[in-house]
Amino acid sequence: MKNIPAVATLLSALCLSTSVPAISAEPTRIEMASPTVPDAVDSPWPGGTIQLDIDASDVTRATYKVTETIPVAPGTERLTLLFPQWLPGNHGPRGPLAELVDLRFTVDGKPVKWERDPIEVYAFHVELPANARKVVARFIHTSPLQPSEGRVTVTPDMLNLQWEKMSLYPAGHYVSRIKVRPSVTFPKGWTPATALDGETYAGDRYAWAETNYEELVDSPIFAGANYRRFDLGNDVSLDAVADSPELLELAPENLAKLRALSDQALYLFGKPAFDHYEFLVALSGKIGGIGLEHLRSSENQLEPRAFVDWKGMDWDRNVLPHEFTHSWNGKYRRPAKLWTPDYRTPMQDNLLWVYEGQTQFWGQVLAVRSGVQEKDTVLGAIARAAAALAANPGRGWRSVEDTTFDPVFAARKPKPYASMARTEDYYWEGAMVWLEADQVIREGTNGRKGLDDFAKAFFSYRDGTAPTLRYGFDDVVATLNEIYPYDWARFLKDRIYQPGRGAPYAGIEKAGYQIVFKDEPNPYDKALVDKYGSLYLSHSLGMTVDKDGDVSGVVWDSPAFNAGIVSGAKIIAVDGTVYSADAMTKAITAAKSRKEPLQIVVRRGDKVMTVSVDYHDGMRWPWLVSTTPGRENGLDRLLAARRN
């Protein structure tokens, strides 16, 4: 205590003799975009044509070795290259930058350093010496080896090459103004399929004619050891690769249905923006699932036996009419704010209820009109989707329009309570709105017109407008009014932009059908049960349970939810019987005739508990049932094939 005065005197002196730095009241400015990455302008890349060469022969390690040669204009001092981030068809920033490794640059044959931009990490800067002419980038794209790492794109028998995942492009220019000449080396004996033109090959190295970077990214490749091509007419082909050669067999009557899909789509939409079209199809249980649209092709993964077991796999083929529709709706006609000049500019997903919602609608319609799927299967799919939408409590707080932003921040990752959060509901609820619009037009015109007339007027190719003709909300409304005058702006805004709406059944009911619940699954749900062994209990207990008893998709405020069952739990037993789909079905059915709740043994982590679920309404599977049995109604007429 005696030393306190001395210490205080010393501290006082120090304070008086030490200057205190001024503290600025101005906040620090944080850059949202890098000042060193130029925005894209509508001018050609001045260096010339980029050479992009990929060695895709190492299927054992699933790696693509990339050599990209970028000529630069005289006087260029710095080259900024971008890895594609905002990917078309993904509607969000999905570019897998983490899969790019071992990046190295040389300038005119000499190694140089590179820097990643600290703000925009998808950008790479290379300082160039005087008189630089040619920059070569070498790197490796490492495809995921297992689903936990991402989508598997390479198997021992096939691959799916997507150019945007294994290329860089110069910043500052529209991607449509960057010229590229691509080439790929495949495993020995493999056959590639792509929409790219001018194919040549020497041995296992294939090359294509010069194109622009936008068209390159829009022209992926499927290649495989087991390959077969089918002519569908109308300059449309189906190029299939398979896990084994026998899976490529396609009965003549089923090939005729795929040809009918080509006919029915062109009859519906009119002139296409493509000069030829390739369905790229992987019949595989090994490669990752995909359904992705392009102007002149589409990427489609089907169950391995989707062709040889046509009837049994009927539930699986809707991806084909869906992605084909996108050539008109989404690739040619595109919402103005979804179009971007490069793959750095963020997309604004505001009209996905047209882009995806009307595509979902036409995908179901064309599937039935062509015979690619049976009518009962499609009716079952519609019933499942409509009933699920109606049961989602998230409708109370979130509009369909707001779900169009899900791809940006959710990227289809599983959600703990998807029924409350909502997901990409613009697909199916958009389809329900378009079904209602079709029926409004049919009623108002005494059946003379329908949404078919809108489709041809809006999506048919107009000379000189390729590859993309952009539109906004007012354009959609104007075309609808040309078909049938109505307050379409109010109609769409009420259904799309407003939360808190009731079940989206109006179109179904106007079309002469209704949702009813039965104790057995509809044909679509039955096919899924037979395939996966899962029980879809969303409208009874309020959850989905797979064949092993694992729980997912618990519906908010459902009996399961209120009993404390959550996603990730495991059902061990029900009413004293070890869990199986059959045991659960019998227990739910038996509970209809008693007052006692179901007793379900649940394991969550290292805890096991028995919960009581007070539910007595039996199994409830949604069905779409005609309200005019024996008589054709609006939905029947909509689904009927058109004649060319």
C-alpha positions, -999 to 999 in steps of 0.1 A, spaced: 0 0 0 29 23 6 39 24 -30 6 35 -44 13 72 -45 46 67 -63 29 45 -89 1 70 -94 25 98 -99 44 78 -125 13 69 -144 1 105 -144 34 117 -158 33 90 -185 -2 101 -195 8 137 -198 39 130 -219 23 104 -243 3 116 -273 -29 97 -279 -37 89 -315 -69 104 -329 -98 80 -334 -118 87 -366 -155 89 -363 -158 78 -399 -167 41 -404 -143 19 -423 -155 14 -459 -159 -23 -468 -156 -32 -505 -185 -54 -517 -169 -60 -551 -132 -60 -559 -120 -27 -575 -94 -48 -593 -119 -71 -611 -134 -53 -641 -171 -55 -648 -181 -73 -681 -187 -51 -711 -200 -61 -745 -167 -62 -763 -146 -91 -777 -117 -105 -758 -89 -88 -777 -62 -115 -773 -78 -139 -797 -91 -175 -794 -84 -194 -762 -73 -230 -766 -88 -253 -739 -74 -288 -738 -86 -313 -712 -72 -348 -704 -102 -367 -691 -86 -402 -694 -79 -407 -656 -112 -422 -646 -96 -442 -618 -88 -410 -598 -116 -390 -614 -93 -361 -623 -94 -338 -653 -60 -323 -663 -65 -289 -679 -42 -269 -701 -57 -235 -711 -38 -212 -735 -49 -176 -733 -35 -152 -759 -32 -116 -747 -33 -84 -767 0 -63 -770 4 -40 -740 -16 -60 -716 -1 -56 -681 -24 -77 -660 -46 -106 -667 -76 -113 -644 -92 -148 -649 -124 -159 -633 -137 -193 -623 -174 -195 -631 -195 -188 -599 -231 -180 -608 -240 -210 -630 -269 -210 -655 -296 -235 -646 -284 -236 -610 -299 -202 -603 -273 -195 -577 -235 -193 -569 -227 -230 -572 -193 -230 -590 -172 -257 -572 -140 -236 -567 -127 -261 -541 -124 -287 -568 -97 -267 -587 -62 -277 -575 -25 -274 -586 -30 -241 -604 1 -228 -622 7 -201 -648 34 -195 -674 38 -165 -696 55 -172 -729 69 -204 -714 82 -189 -682 66 -195 -647 49 -165 -631 32 -159 -598 -5 -155 -594 -27 -139 -567 -62 -147 -556 -84 -116 -552 -90 -111 -515 -125 -99 -520 -137 -120 -550 -120 -153 -544 -131 -167 -577 -108 -142 -594 -71 -148 -601 -46 -120 -610 -15 -126 -631 10 -97 -636 24 -98 -671 59 -88 -682 64 -64 -711 55 -78 -745 37 -108 -731 18 -128 -758 5 -160 -743 -5 -171 -709 -9 -208 -701 -29 -220 -671 -25 -256 -660 -46 -270 -632 -65 -301 -622 -103 -305 -616 -109 -331 -590 -143 -346 -594 -160 -358 -562 -153 -395 -555 -183 -400 -532 -216 -382 -528 -205 -367 -494 -180 -346 -514 -204 -334 -541 -219 -347 -573 -200 -377 -587 -193 -370 -624 -169 -398 -632 -173 -436 -629 -154 -465 -644 -178 -465 -674 -189 -429 -680 -182 -393 -673 -201 -360 -674 -178 -332 -684 -191 -297 -676 -168 -270 -690 -175 -244 -664 -160 -266 -637 -126 -269 -655 -119 -236 -672 -111 -200 -665 -122 -170 -685 -109 -134 -688 -127 -108 -667 -142 -77 -682 -160 -91 -712 -194 -107 -720 -188 -145 -721 -205 -145 -755 -176 -124 -768 -148 -147 -757 -138 -172 -784 -127 -207 -774 -115 -238 -793 -120 -269 -770 -105 -304 -771 -107 -334 -748 -89 -367 -745 -111 -395 -733 -104 -431 -720 -96 -455 -748 -126 -466 -768 -151 -442 -752 -177 -423 -772 -186 -387 -764 -219 -369 -770 -224 -331 -770 -242 -303 -788 -209 -287 -799 -204 -286 -836 -175 -295 -859 -163 -326 -842 -131 -342 -853 -110 -368 -836 -76 -386 -838 -75 -417 -816 -91 -408 -783 -86 -370 -786 -117 -351 -798 -118 -315 -809 -147 -292 -818 -150 -260 -839 -143 -226 -824 -172 -214 -803 -178 -187 -777 -174 -193 -740 -212 -189 -733 -220 -216 -758 -192 -238 -746 -205 -237 -710 -240 -245 -724 -227 -276 -742 -216 -303 -717 -204 -338 -726 -216 -372 -717 -191 -399 -726 -189 -436 -719 -177 -471 -728 -213 -482 -734 -230 -457 -758 -260 -457 -781 -276 -429 -801 -313 -428 -810 -328 -405 -837 -360 -389 -824 -368 -368 -855 -370 -331 -859 -332 -328 -856 -335 -342 -820 -314 -371 -808 -310 -391 -776 -274 -400 -767 -273 -426 -739 -244 -440 -719 -250 -468 -694 -234 -488 -666 -236 -519 -689 -244 -524 -725 -276 -543 -721 -292 -513 -704 -292 -495 -737 -319 -517 -752 -350 -498 -761 -382 -515 -774 -395 -500 -807 -428 -490 -790 -410 -471 -763 -387 -454 -788 -419 -443 -806 -430 -425 -773 -397 -406 -771 -401 -396 -808 -437 -385 -799 -421 -363 -772 -401 -345 -799 -433 -341 -820 -456 -330 -792 -431 -304 -779 -425 -288 -813 -463 -288 -819 -468 -271 -786 -441 -245 -785 -435 -239 -822 -402 -231 -839 -372 -239 -816 -341 -218 -811 -319 -248 -817 -307 -262 -850 -303 -296 -834 -309 -310 -799 -292 -337 -779 -308 -355 -749 -277 -366 -730 -288 -395 -708 -269 -415 -682 -286 -448 -674 -266 -452 -642 -268 -458 -605 -232 -447 -600 -230 -412 -615 -246 -384 -596 -282 -374 -603 -288 -345 -626 -314 -328 -647 -300 -296 -662 -312 -276 -692 -293 -262 -721 -304 -245 -753 -293 -274 -776 -290 -302 -751 -298 -314 -716 -281 -335 -690 -303 -363 -676 -296 -391 -652 -321 -419 -651 -323 -451 -632 -301 -478 -648 -332 -498 -660 -353 -468 -671 -353 -481 -707 -353 -519 -703 -380 -519 -675 -401 -492 -691 -433 -499 -670 -415 -503 -637 -395 -472 -641 -424 -450 -654 -420 -427 -624 -384 -418 -633 -386 -403 -668 -403 -369 -663 -369 -352 -663 -369 -357 -701 -399 -336 -710 -390 -311 -683 -355 -304 -695 -367 -304 -732 -393 -277 -723 -365 -256 -709 -349 -251 -744 -379 -228 -751 -387 -218 -715 -356 -208 -696 -328 -209 -723 -344 -191 -752 -370 -171 -733 -354 -161 -700 -364 -137 -672 -344 -105 -677 -329 -105 -643 -319 -141 -646 -298 -133 -676 -262 -122 -668 -234 -112 -691 -209 -134 -673 -207 -159 -645 -196 -133 -619 -227 -112 -620 -253 -123 -595 -285 -136 -609 -319 -123 -596 -343 -152 -595 -375 -133 -595 -395 -150 -623 -386 -186 -616 -423 -194 -612 -424 -189 -650 -390 -204 -659 -394 -234 -636 -430 -234 -627 -444 -234 -662 -417 -259 -672 -429 -282 -644 -464 -278 -658 -455 -286 -693 -432 -314 -683 -462 -332 -668 -484 -324 -698 -459 -335 -724 -451 -367 -705 -487 -378 -709 -493 -365 -744 -462 -384 -757 -466 -415 -736 -432 -411 -720 -452 -415 -687 -486 -430 -680 -514 -407 -672 -520 -424 -638 -484 -419 -628 -485 -381 -636 -518 -377 -618 -502 -394 -588 -472 -370 -590 -495 -340 -591 -515 -353 -561 -484 -358 -541 -471 -323 -548 -504 -305 -544 -512 -322 -510 -477 -315 -498 -479 -279 -506 -513 -276 -489 -499 -292 -457 -469 -269 -454 -474 -243 -426 -446 -222 -442 -473 -210 -466 -484 -187 -438 -453 -165 -438 -435 -171 -471 -448 -164 -506 -441 -184 -537 -421 -155 -551 -398 -155 -520 -390 -192 -525 -374 -183 -559 -344 -170 -538 -339 -204 -522 -313 -215 -548 -291 -185 -538 -289 -192 -501 -300 -227 -495 -286 -246 -525 -309 -275 -520 -293 -285 -487 -316 -304 -464 -336 -283 -439 -345 -293 -404 -382 -284 -409 -387 -279 -447 -425 -277 -442 -421 -245 -422 -391 -231 -441 -405 -239 -475 -381 -249 -503 -381 -244 -540 -419 -244 -541 -420 -222 -572 -417 -255 -592 -448 -273 -582 -469 -244 -569 -460 -225 -600 -473 -255 -620 -506 -254 -599 -510 -217 -607 -505 -223 -645 -530 -252 -644 -555 -227 -629 -546 -202 -656 -552 -228 -683 -586 -236 -669 -595 -199 -667 -587 -195 -704 -606 -226 -713 -637 -215 -694 -636 -180 -708 -632 -191 -744 -656 -221 -742 -627 -244 -748 -614 -228 -779 -581 -217 -762 -559 -227 -734 -524 -223 -721 -512 -240 -753 -519 -208 -771 -498 -188 -746 -469 -213 -750 -468 -209 -788 -472 -171 -787 -446 -166 -759 -419 -193 -764 -418 -198 -802 -385 -187 -817 -385 -153 -834 -359 -149 -862 -328 -130 -852 -333 -132 -814 -312 -162 -805 -297 -173 -782 -318 -155 -756 -349 -133 -757 -355 -118 -723 -388 -108 -706 -404 -93 -675 -436 -97 -656 -454 -72 -679 -445 -93 -709 -461 -124 -694 -493 -105 -685 -495 -89 -720 -492 -122 -738 -519 -138 -715 -542 -109 -723 -536 -114 -760 -549 -150 -756 -578 -141 -733 -585 -106 -717 -585 -110 -679 -570 -93 -649 -539 -115 -652 -517 -91 -632 -539 -94 -602 -544 -132 -607 -506 -138 -607 -497 -113 -579 -524 -127 -556 -511 -163 -561 -474 -157 -564 -465 -127 -543 -489 -131 -513 -482 -154 -484 -510 -170 -464 -530 -184 -492 -550 -216 -488 -544 -249 -505 -534 -245 -542 -563 -267 -554 -582 -242 -575 -567 -253 -609 -572 -290 -600 -609 -284 -591 -616 -262 -621 -601 -290 -642 -626 -315 -629 -605 -333 -603 -601 -333 -565 -576 -344 -539 -588 -373 -519 -569 -395 -494 -569 -432 -495 -552 -459 -474 -531 -471 -503 -506 -452 -524 -513 -438 -558 -493 -453 -587 -466 -427 -584 -461 -431 -547 -464 -469 -550 -435 -469 -574 -414 -449 -550 -423 -473 -521 -414 -503 -543 -381 -487 -553 -369 -472 -520 -390 -489 -493 -398 -456 -477 -431 -447 -461 -445 -413 -470 -465 -405 -439 -467 -367 -443 -505 -367 -442 -509 -391 -413 -481 -392 -386 -463 -363 -404 -430 -377 -414 -412 -399 -439 -395 -431 -428 -370 -450 -449 -367 -488 -451 -343 -489 -422 -365 -467 -400 -346 -435 -404 -368 -404 -401 -368 -374 -424 -391 -346 -434 -410 -342 -401 -440 -319 -408 -442 -290 -384 -470 -293 -358 -478 -329 -370 -485 -358 -346 -449 -370 -350 -436 -334 -344 -457 -330 -313 -445 -364 -299 -409 -352 -302 -399 -372 -332 -374 -353 -354 -354 -358 -386 -323 -379 -379 -341 -401 -354 -346 -438 -360 -378 -458 -355 -368 -490 -337 -403 -505 -331 -440 -497 -333 -466 -511 -310 -442 -538 -298 -431 -549 -333 -397 -543 -348 -399 -516 -374 -407 -523 -410 -428 -505 -435 -454 -533 -432 -454 -531 -394 -459 -494 -393 -487 -496 -419 -505 -522 -399 -501 -503 -366 -514 -470 -381 -544 -489 -396 -551 -507 -364 -551 -475 -344 -582 -463 -363 -604 -487 -342 -589 -479 -308 -585 -450 -284 -549 -458 -272 -521 -439 -289 -494 -456 -310 -463 -466 -290 -432 -459 -310 -397 -467 -298 -373 -441 -311 -335 -438 -310 -319 -404 -312 -281 -405 -308 -273 -427 -278 -308 -422 -263 -337 -446 -267 -372 -436 -257 -408 -446 -262 -431 -419 -274 -469 -419 -276 -484 -407 -308 -521 -399 -305 -532 -405 -341 -563 -425 -353 -571 -415 -389 -552 -443 -406 -530 -442 -437 -536 -412 -459 -521 -412 -494 -531 -384 -517 -549 -392 -550 -562 -371 -578 -597 -383 -586 -621 -371 -613 -653 -354 -602 -669 -364 -635 -662 -401 -637 -669 -415 -671 -669 -381 -687 -639 -361 -701 -631 -330 -681 -607 -301 -684 -576 -319 -671 -583 -349 -694 -585 -326 -724 -553 -308 -713 -534 -341 -711 -547 -355 -744 -522 -358 -773 -522 -332 -800 -519 -341 -836 -492 -327 -859 
